[in-house]
């Protein structure tokens, strides 16, 4: 995966266009989006026709009068799973190494809705994912895989790769194979039905608590 950091630097040197991405990565490119995330940090999203996405950050910093350039990125794969409520589910570890499922939800201003989600939705979501959580385990000691699901699609991803971190030592073919496997695993009929039932129950609650949409 560390090789992709060099590819990103090459992509930047070529002008950061779709043509530059095609030349640097060797994959057919669907779209390239570059926007400022904050001062001295640009977000770069490269979507490929093979379903892979490189979601990167280009970071410029000044150290002792010298400018330093860094990159980090997540490699993702598009999936067709959808969810009314956007969530991020991924493998995490306790200090002693035992794995568990962590779920992050977006900010919810509605206090009653937030309480309902904390008490009802999140526990059921974790229970649904529990049978497959070990398959989100990474290839190294502390890396991991996860899935971000939303209304239109979902993205299965590998944890952020930076220079000097263990993710950089992972083989890209192994990462892509695991992403492909998880993509197929998430199509399991029983898992989909459980997620669909949960989503339908959530929609009923939303209609009551937020009738205006």
C-alpha positions as CSV (number, residue, x, y, z in Angstrom):
1,X,0.0,0.0,0.0
2,X,3.0,2.3,0.5
3,X,3.5,2.2,-3.2
4,X,0.2,4.0,-3.7
5,X,1.7,6.9,-1.7
6,X,4.4,7.3,-4.3
7,X,1.7,7.0,-7.0
8,X,-0.2,9.8,-5.4
9,X,2.9,12.0,-5.5
10,X,3.4,11.1,-9.1
11,X,-0.3,11.9,-9.9
12,X,0.2,15.3,-8.2
13,X,3.4,16.0,-10.2
14,X,1.5,15.3,-13.5
15,X,-1.2,17.9,-12.7
16,X,-3.9,16.0,-10.8
17,X,-6.2,15.6,-13.7
18,X,-8.2,12.5,-14.9
19,X,-5.5,11.9,-17.4
20,X,-2.8,12.2,-14.7
21,X,-4.7,9.7,-12.6
22,X,-5.0,7.2,-15.5
23,X,-1.2,7.5,-16.2
24,X,-0.2,7.3,-12.5
25,X,-2.5,4.4,-11.4
26,X,-3.0,2.6,-14.6
27,X,-6.8,2.2,-14.0
28,X,-9.6,3.8,-16.1
29,X,-10.7,6.9,-14.2
30,X,-14.3,7.9,-13.8
31,X,-13.8,11.2,-11.9
32,X,-11.3,13.3,-9.9
33,X,-12.5,15.8,-7.3
34,X,-10.2,18.1,-5.4
35,X,-11.4,20.5,-2.7
36,X,-9.9,22.3,0.2
37,X,-10.6,20.6,3.5
38,X,-8.9,23.3,5.6
39,X,-6.0,25.6,5.3
40,X,-3.0,23.7,3.8
41,X,-5.0,20.5,3.5
42,X,-6.7,19.4,0.2
43,X,-9.0,16.4,-0.1
44,X,-8.5,14.4,-3.3
45,X,-11.1,11.8,-4.4
46,X,-10.3,9.6,-7.4
47,X,-13.0,7.3,-8.6
48,X,-12.1,4.4,-11.0
49,X,-14.4,2.5,-13.3
50,X,-13.4,-0.8,-11.5
51,X,-15.3,0.3,-8.4
52,X,-12.3,1.4,-6.4
53,X,-11.9,4.8,-4.9
54,X,-8.8,6.6,-3.5
55,X,-9.8,9.1,-0.9
56,X,-6.7,11.1,0.0
57,X,-5.5,14.1,1.8
58,X,-2.7,16.3,0.5
59,X,-1.1,18.0,3.4
60,X,1.4,21.0,3.3
61,X,3.2,22.0,6.5
62,X,6.0,24.3,7.4
63,X,8.8,22.9,9.7
64,X,11.7,25.2,10.7
65,X,11.2,27.4,7.6
66,X,10.9,24.4,5.2
67,X,7.7,23.3,3.5
68,X,6.9,19.6,3.9
69,X,4.4,17.6,1.7
70,X,2.6,14.6,3.1
71,X,-0.2,12.3,1.8
72,X,-2.5,9.9,3.5
73,X,-5.4,7.9,1.9
74,X,-8.1,5.3,2.3
75,X,-8.7,2.7,-0.4
76,X,-12.4,2.1,-0.9
77,X,-14.7,-0.1,-3.0
78,X,-18.2,0.8,-4.0
79,X,-21.0,-1.4,-2.7
80,X,-24.8,-1.3,-3.3
81,X,-25.8,-1.6,0.3
82,X,-28.0,1.4,1.4
83,X,-29.2,2.8,4.7
84,X,-31.7,5.5,5.7
85,X,-29.4,6.5,8.5
86,X,-25.7,7.0,7.5
87,X,-23.3,5.0,9.6
88,X,-19.7,3.9,9.8
89,X,-19.1,0.4,11.1
90,X,-15.6,-1.0,11.5
91,X,-13.4,-3.4,13.4
92,X,-11.7,-2.0,16.5
93,X,-9.6,-3.5,19.3
94,X,-9.3,-3.4,23.0
95,X,-5.8,-2.9,24.5
96,X,-5.5,-6.6,25.1
97,X,-6.3,-7.3,21.4
98,X,-9.9,-8.6,21.6
99,X,-11.9,-7.3,18.6
100,X,-15.3,-5.6,18.6
101,X,-17.5,-3.7,16.3
102,X,-17.5,0.1,16.5
103,X,-20.3,2.1,14.9
104,X,-20.2,5.9,14.4
105,X,-23.3,7.9,13.4
106,X,-23.5,11.4,12.2
107,X,-24.5,14.3,14.4
108,X,-28.2,14.2,15.3
109,X,-29.6,17.4,16.8
110,X,-33.0,16.0,17.6
111,X,-32.6,14.9,21.3
112,X,-35.4,12.4,21.3
113,X,-34.3,10.8,18.0
114,X,-30.7,10.6,19.2
115,X,-31.9,8.9,22.4
116,X,-34.0,6.4,20.4
117,X,-31.0,5.6,18.1
118,X,-28.7,5.1,21.1
119,X,-31.1,2.8,22.8
120,X,-32.7,1.0,19.8
121,X,-30.9,1.4,16.5
122,X,-27.2,1.1,17.4
123,X,-27.5,-2.1,19.6
124,X,-29.5,-3.8,16.8
125,X,-27.0,-2.6,14.2
126,X,-24.1,-4.1,16.1
127,X,-26.0,-7.3,16.7
128,X,-26.6,-7.6,13.0
129,X,-23.0,-7.1,12.1
130,X,-21.6,-9.3,14.9
131,X,-21.5,-12.5,12.9
132,X,-19.1,-10.9,10.4
133,X,-17.1,-8.6,12.5
134,X,-14.0,-10.7,12.6
135,X,-14.0,-10.5,8.8
136,X,-13.4,-6.8,9.1
137,X,-10.2,-7.5,11.0
138,X,-7.1,-6.1,9.2
139,X,-4.0,-7.6,7.8
140,X,-1.6,-6.2,10.4
141,X,-1.7,-5.6,14.2
142,X,-3.9,-2.5,14.3
143,X,-5.3,-1.9,10.8
144,X,-8.9,-2.7,10.0
145,X,-11.6,-2.7,7.4
146,X,-15.0,-1.0,7.6
147,X,-18.1,0.1,5.8
148,X,-19.7,3.5,5.4
149,X,-23.4,3.2,4.4
150,X,-25.8,5.9,3.3
151,X,-29.0,6.5,1.3
152,X,-27.5,6.0,-2.2
153,X,-24.7,3.5,-1.8
154,X,-22.0,2.3,0.6
155,X,-18.2,2.1,0.5
156,X,-16.1,-0.7,2.1
157,X,-12.7,0.7,3.0
158,X,-9.3,-0.1,4.4
159,X,-8.0,2.0,7.3
160,X,-5.9,5.1,6.5
161,X,-2.5,4.5,5.0
162,X,0.3,6.9,5.9
163,X,4.1,6.7,5.5
164,X,5.6,4.9,8.4
165,X,2.4,3.2,9.6
166,X,1.8,-0.5,9.3
167,X,-0.9,-0.1,6.7
168,X,1.9,1.0,4.3
169,X,3.4,-2.5,4.5
170,X,0.3,-4.2,3.4
171,X,0.1,-5.7,-0.1
172,X,-2.3,-3.8,-2.3
173,X,-3.5,-7.1,-3.9
174,X,-4.3,-8.5,-0.5
175,X,-6.3,-5.3,0.4
176,X,-8.3,-5.4,-2.9
177,X,-9.0,-9.1,-2.4
178,X,-10.3,-8.4,1.1
179,X,-12.4,-5.5,-0.1
180,X,-13.9,-7.7,-2.9
181,X,-14.6,-10.5,-0.4
182,X,-16.3,-8.1,2.1
183,X,-18.3,-6.6,-0.8
184,X,-19.7,-10.1,-1.6
185,X,-20.1,-11.0,2.1
186,X,-22.3,-7.9,2.6
187,X,-24.7,-9.3,-0.1
188,X,-25.6,-12.3,2.1
189,X,-29.4,-12.6,2.0
190,X,-29.8,-13.1,5.8
191,X,-27.6,-10.1,6.6
192,X,-29.4,-7.9,4.0
193,X,-32.8,-8.9,5.4
194,X,-31.8,-8.1,8.9
195,X,-30.4,-4.7,7.8
196,X,-33.6,-4.1,5.7
197,X,-35.8,-4.9,8.7
198,X,-33.9,-2.6,10.9
199,X,-34.0,0.2,8.3
200,X,-37.8,-0.2,7.9
201,X,-38.3,0.0,11.7
202,X,-36.2,3.1,11.8
203,X,-38.3,4.7,9.0
204,X,-41.4,4.1,11.0
205,X,-39.9,5.9,14.0
206,X,-38.7,8.7,11.8
207,X,-42.2,9.2,10.5
208,X,-43.5,9.6,14.0
209,X,-40.7,11.8,15.4
210,X,-39.9,13.8,12.2
211,X,-43.2,13.9,10.2
212,X,-42.0,16.8,8.1
213,X,-39.0,14.8,6.9
